[in-house]
Amino acid sequence: MRQSSHVTSPGDSRLAQARRRRLLRASALGAGVLAVALTASGCTANEILFLDLPDPVTKEGLVIQNLWNGAWIAAWGVGIVTWGLMIWAAIAYRRRHRDDMPEQTKYNIPIEILYTVVPLIMILGLFWFTAKDQSEVLAVENNQDTTVEVVAFRWNWAFNYLDEGAYSVGSPDKPAELVLPVGEKVRFELVSPDVIHSFWVPDFLFKMDVIPGKRNVFELTPDKVGVYPGRCAELCGVDHSRMLFTVRVVEKADFDAFIAGQKEKGQSGLFDTGQSNNDGQMPNERTT
């Protein structure tokens, strides 16, 4: 039987090398265009690599920031390796001649073990770091300097300063204001008389649901003076968008002055944790 053979000529070799150079130049040009586009956009490294995570303004927020950044660093590493392998495979194993038949294979046990074991190790690692950091952030040590009872009700917020015997509450015309002393640990106790809300301050890198019939508790230590927005992160009804509040982190003397001012306005004692607004309630909606 006559056997056919294919001999690569010097011309074919030069042509393959020329194609390889063109592909490499195109890849380099694409990378350069991407780099120029990112630079011209004015985006910071935090915006490009970590989706612009806010700088935490609490001691505990650093744990969340490290977890987030670490997860993205791992994801970028996996992405770069994957993209590199894809580009290398496209170049190294491209069809060189129109009549060539690629080598046919059935199994590659080492590779199959690799892409089964490596993802499993990665997922277990992410789970371990997440569980560890979550336990640290949610730890309640009961050694707080002050305690704030957060009352979320349709459609506003009230804050009971349990140790100081005063409260602040929002109105339809003015969002509620939560004032906290800088550098002091605060215990938050979350209660709701009506539906599920969610206490969220983006700059704290933390949020927790406010559930009727359940008192959720966490502790944070604000460590940067400033004013930070807060909102409800749970779709709680028709006026969910009105559930805004402001967090003001101040020095201890300013905090004491704020408490004295609340008492002078008649907001001493505690706000009624059972207050509920039924505006927007559905017909026959159960409220207990």
C-alpha positions in Angstrom: 0.0 0.0 0.0 1.3 3.4 -0.9 1.9 5.6 2.1 1.7 9.4 1.8 4.1 11.6 3.6 4.3 15.3 4.1 7.6 17.1 4.0 7.8 20.6 5.4 9.7 22.9 3.1 11.8 25.9 4.1 9.1 28.1 2.6 6.5 26.6 4.9 8.7 27.1 7.9 9.3 30.7 7.1 5.6 31.2 6.5 4.8 29.7 9.9 7.3 31.9 11.6 5.9 35.0 9.9 2.4 34.1 11.1 3.7 33.5 14.6 5.3 37.0 14.6 2.1 38.6 13.3 0.1 36.9 16.1 2.5 38.0 18.8 2.5 41.6 17.4 -1.3 41.6 17.4 -1.4 40.3 21.0 1.2 43.0 22.1 -0.8 45.7 20.4 -4.0 44.6 22.0 -2.4 44.6 25.5 -1.0 48.0 24.8 -4.4 49.4 23.7 -6.0 47.9 26.8 -3.3 49.5 29.1 -3.7 52.9 27.4 -7.5 52.7 27.7 -7.3 51.9 31.4 -4.8 54.7 32.0 -6.9 57.2 30.0 -10.0 56.3 31.9 -8.5 57.7 35.1 -9.4 54.6 37.1 -7.4 53.8 40.2 -5.9 50.4 40.9 -8.6 49.9 43.5 -11.3 50.6 40.9 -9.7 48.3 38.3 -8.6 45.4 40.5 -11.0 45.4 43.5 -14.2 47.1 42.1 -13.7 50.3 44.1 -14.3 48.8 47.6 -14.6 51.7 50.1 -11.8 52.2 52.6 -13.2 50.9 55.9 -13.9 53.4 58.7 -14.1 50.7 61.4 -11.5 48.5 63.0 -13.4 45.4 62.0 -13.8 46.6 58.4 -10.1 45.8 57.8 -10.9 42.1 58.1 -13.6 42.4 55.4 -11.3 44.4 53.2 -8.5 41.9 53.4 -10.9 39.0 52.6 -12.3 40.9 49.6 -8.9 41.9 48.2 -7.4 38.4 48.8 -10.3 36.8 47.0 -9.8 39.1 44.0 -6.1 38.6 44.0 -6.7 34.8 43.8 -9.3 35.3 41.1 -7.0 37.5 39.0 -4.2 34.9 39.4 -6.5 32.2 38.1 -7.7 34.4 35.3 -4.2 35.3 34.1 -3.1 31.6 34.1 -6.2 30.6 32.3 -6.0 33.4 29.7 -2.3 32.5 29.2 -3.0 28.9 28.6 -5.8 29.7 26.2 -3.5 32.0 24.1 -0.6 29.5 24.3 -2.9 26.7 23.1 -4.3 28.8 20.3 -0.8 29.5 19.0 0.9 26.2 19.7 -1.8 24.0 18.4 -3.4 26.0 15.6 -3.9 24.2 12.3 -0.8 24.7 10.2 -2.1 23.2 7.0 -5.5 23.0 5.6 -5.4 19.2 5.2 -3.8 18.4 8.5 -5.9 16.3 10.9 -5.2 17.2 14.6 -4.1 14.4 16.8 -7.1 12.6 18.3 -6.9 11.7 22.0 -9.4 10.1 24.5 -7.9 10.7 28.0 -5.3 12.7 29.7 -5.4 11.5 33.3 -2.9 14.0 34.8 -4.7 17.0 33.3 -8.1 15.7 34.4 -6.8 15.2 38.0 -5.3 18.7 37.8 -8.5 20.5 36.9 -10.5 18.5 39.4 -8.2 18.8 42.5 -7.0 22.4 42.0 -10.5 24.0 41.9 -11.5 21.9 44.9 -8.5 23.2 46.9 -9.3 26.8 45.9 -13.0 26.5 47.0 -12.0 24.9 50.3 -9.4 27.7 50.8 -12.0 30.5 50.1 -14.5 28.8 52.4 -12.0 28.5 55.2 -10.9 32.2 55.0 -14.5 33.3 54.8 -15.6 31.3 57.8 -12.6 32.4 59.8 -13.1 36.1 59.1 -16.9 35.9 59.5 -16.5 34.4 63.0 -14.1 37.2 63.9 -16.3 40.0 62.6 -19.5 38.6 64.3 -17.8 37.8 67.6 -19.7 39.6 70.5 -17.4 40.1 73.5 -19.8 42.3 75.6 -17.0 44.8 76.5 -18.5 47.7 74.6 -18.2 51.4 75.5 -21.7 52.2 74.5 -24.8 50.4 73.3 -27.2 51.6 70.5 -30.5 50.0 69.9 -31.4 50.4 66.2 -35.2 50.5 65.6 -36.1 50.0 62.0 -39.7 50.7 61.2 -41.7 51.6 58.1 -40.4 54.0 56.9 -37.6 55.4 59.0 -35.0 54.7 61.7 -34.6 55.5 65.4 -31.5 55.0 67.6 -31.8 54.4 71.3 -28.6 55.2 73.2 -29.2 52.7 76.0 -26.4 53.8 78.3 -27.0 57.5 77.9 -30.8 57.4 78.2 -31.5 59.4 75.0 -32.6 58.7 71.4 -32.7 60.2 67.9 -35.3 59.5 65.3 -35.8 60.5 61.7 -38.8 62.3 60.1 -40.4 62.2 56.6 -38.5 65.5 56.0 -35.2 64.6 57.6 -33.3 61.3 57.6 -32.3 59.9 61.0 -28.9 60.6 62.4 -26.7 58.1 64.2 -23.9 59.7 66.2 -21.0 57.5 67.4 -17.8 58.3 69.4 -14.6 57.6 67.5 -12.3 54.9 68.8 -14.9 53.4 71.1 -16.5 50.0 70.7 -20.3 50.1 70.0 -22.7 47.3 70.5 -25.6 47.4 68.1 -28.9 45.7 68.9 -31.3 45.6 65.9 -35.1 45.4 66.3 -38.1 45.8 64.0 -41.8 45.9 64.9 -43.1 45.3 61.4 -41.2 43.7 58.5 -37.6 42.7 57.7 -35.3 45.6 57.2 -31.5 45.7 56.8 -29.0 48.0 58.6 -26.3 48.9 56.1 -23.5 51.5 56.2 -21.3 50.9 53.1 -18.2 52.5 54.7 -18.5 50.0 57.6 -18.2 47.2 55.0 -20.9 45.5 57.1 -24.7 45.0 57.1 -27.1 42.9 59.1 -30.8 42.2 58.7 -33.3 43.6 61.2 -35.9 40.9 61.7 -39.2 41.2 63.6 -39.2 39.1 66.8 -35.4 38.6 66.8 -32.7 40.8 68.3 -29.6 40.7 66.1 -26.4 41.9 67.8 -23.0 42.9 66.5 -20.1 45.1 67.7 -18.0 47.6 65.7 -15.4 50.2 66.6 -15.5 53.4 64.4 -12.0 54.7 64.0 -12.3 57.6 61.5 -14.1 60.8 62.1 -16.5 61.7 59.4 -20.0 61.6 58.0 -21.2 58.4 56.2 -24.4 57.4 54.5 -26.6 54.5 55.7 -29.6 52.9 54.2 -32.0 49.9 54.3 -30.6 47.1 52.1 -33.8 45.0 52.2 -36.8 45.7 50.0 -39.3 46.4 52.7 -42.2 48.0 50.9 -43.5 50.9 49.0 -41.3 53.6 50.7 -38.2 51.5 51.0 -36.2 54.3 49.2 -37.1 56.7 52.1 -35.3 54.6 54.7 -32.1 56.6 54.7 -29.9 57.7 57.7 -26.6 59.4 58.3 -23.8 58.1 60.6 -21.7 60.8 62.1 -18.5 59.7 63.9 -17.2 62.4 66.2 -14.9 62.9 69.1 -16.0 61.9 72.6 -16.7 65.5 73.7 -18.9 66.1 70.6 -20.8 62.9 71.3 -21.5 64.0 74.9 -22.7 67.3 73.5 -25.0 65.6 71.1 -26.6 63.4 73.8 -27.1 66.5 75.9 -28.8 68.3 73.0 -31.1 65.3 72.4 -32.2 65.5 76.0 -32.8 69.2 75.8 -35.1 68.6 72.8 -37.2 66.2 74.9 -35.7 63.1 73.4 -34.6 61.5 76.7 -35.5 58.0 77.6 -36.1 55.5 74.9 -38.0 55.5 71.6 -40.9 53.1 71.4 -39.6 50.0 69.8 -43.1 48.9 68.9 -43.9 51.9 66.7 -44.9 50.9 63.2 -46.2 52.8 60.2 -48.7 50.9 58.1 -48.6 53.3 55.1 -48.4 51.2 52.0 -49.4 48.0 53.7 -51.1 45.4 51.6 -54.7 44.6 52.3 -55.0 41.9 55.0 -51.2 41.9 55.5 -50.2 40.1 58.7 -48.1 42.3 60.9 -47.4 40.0 63.8 
